[in-house]
């Protein structure tokens, strides 16, 4: 019999887990579920999969777009928003910076304070 498996969180490494967790907590409006030295979890108020952050002393910022000699991006977060310009402005106010490359009109690529790329996007609606 196959065991039941449920993703509980996506974990991001950072030079300081608490700094990065604060950024995503404020950006997403998610409460802290667990906090200890070098580790923070945030999650939706009603439960479900969250984001975890762990301090990694040897953390190297990923490079996007990729370069052969640099740390490769291993994953990124896609965050749906209702108002792209306002969401970008909020993320920047919290410490994100926009990527030089913006490959799509309805998506904005930014870097979080630790350098992880993430995307803010609006979902296209029918008839538009």
C-alpha positions in Angstrom: 0.0 0.0 0.0 1.3 3.4 -0.9 1.6 5.8 2.1 -0.2 9.1 2.0 2.2 12.0 1.3 1.4 15.7 1.6 3.7 18.6 0.9 4.0 20.6 4.1 6.2 23.5 3.0 8.8 24.8 0.6 12.0 25.7 2.4 14.3 28.5 1.3 17.9 28.8 2.5 19.2 32.3 3.4 22.1 34.0 5.2 19.5 34.8 7.9 16.2 32.9 8.1 14.5 35.5 10.2 15.2 38.4 7.8 13.9 36.4 4.8 10.9 35.1 6.8 9.9 38.6 7.8 10.0 39.7 4.1 7.6 36.9 3.0 5.5 37.2 6.1 4.9 40.9 5.3 4.5 40.4 1.6 2.1 37.5 1.9 0.3 38.5 5.1 1.0 35.0 6.6 1.5 34.5 10.3 4.5 32.8 11.8 3.7 29.1 12.6 7.0 28.2 14.2 10.2 30.1 15.0 13.5 29.0 16.5 17.2 29.8 16.1 18.0 29.5 12.4 14.4 28.4 11.4 11.1 30.1 10.7 7.8 28.7 9.2 5.0 30.9 7.9 1.7 29.4 6.8 -1.9 30.3 5.8 -4.1 31.2 8.8 -6.4 28.2 8.1 -3.5 25.7 7.8 -2.0 24.1 4.7 1.4 24.2 3.1 3.6 27.1 4.0 7.0 28.5 3.5 10.0 27.7 5.7 13.3 29.5 6.0 16.5 28.1 7.3 19.8 29.9 7.9 22.6 28.6 5.7 26.0 30.0 6.5 27.4 29.0 3.1 24.4 30.4 1.2 25.3 31.7 -2.3 22.8 34.0 -4.1 21.3 32.3 -7.2 21.8 33.8 -10.6 18.9 34.5 -12.9 19.0 34.4 -15.9 21.4 31.5 -15.4 25.1 31.8 -16.0 27.3 28.8 -16.4 29.8 29.8 -13.7 27.3 31.1 -11.1 25.0 29.5 -8.6 22.0 28.3 -10.5 18.4 29.1 -9.5 17.0 25.8 -8.2 13.4 26.9 -7.8 11.3 30.1 -7.6 8.0 31.1 -6.2 5.1 32.3 -8.4 2.8 34.6 -6.5 -0.6 35.5 -8.0 -1.7 39.1 -7.3 -4.8 41.1 -8.1 -2.9 44.4 -8.9 0.5 43.9 -10.4 1.8 47.5 -10.1 0.7 47.8 -6.5 2.2 44.4 -5.6 5.5 45.3 -7.2 5.6 48.6 -5.3 4.8 46.8 -2.0 7.5 44.1 -2.6 10.0 46.8 -3.4 9.1 48.7 -0.2 9.7 45.5 1.8 13.2 45.1 0.2 12.7 43.3 -3.1 14.5 44.5 -6.2 13.3 44.0 -9.8 15.3 41.8 -12.1 16.8 43.5 -15.2 15.1 40.9 -17.4 11.3 41.0 -17.6 10.2 38.4 -20.1 6.4 38.8 -19.9 4.0 41.7 -19.7 1.8 40.2 -17.0 4.6 38.9 -14.9 7.3 40.8 -12.9 10.4 39.0 -11.8 11.9 40.3 -8.6 14.7 39.2 -6.1 13.9 38.8 -2.4 16.4 40.2 0.1 18.4 37.0 0.0 18.6 37.1 -3.8 16.0 34.4 -4.7 14.1 35.3 -7.8 10.3 35.2 -7.5 7.5 36.2 -9.8 4.4 38.3 -9.2 1.7 37.7 -11.8 -1.9 38.4 -12.7 -4.0 35.7 -14.1 -5.6 36.5 -17.4 -9.4 36.7 -17.3 -11.7 35.3 -20.0 -12.5 37.8 -22.7 -9.5 40.0 -22.1 
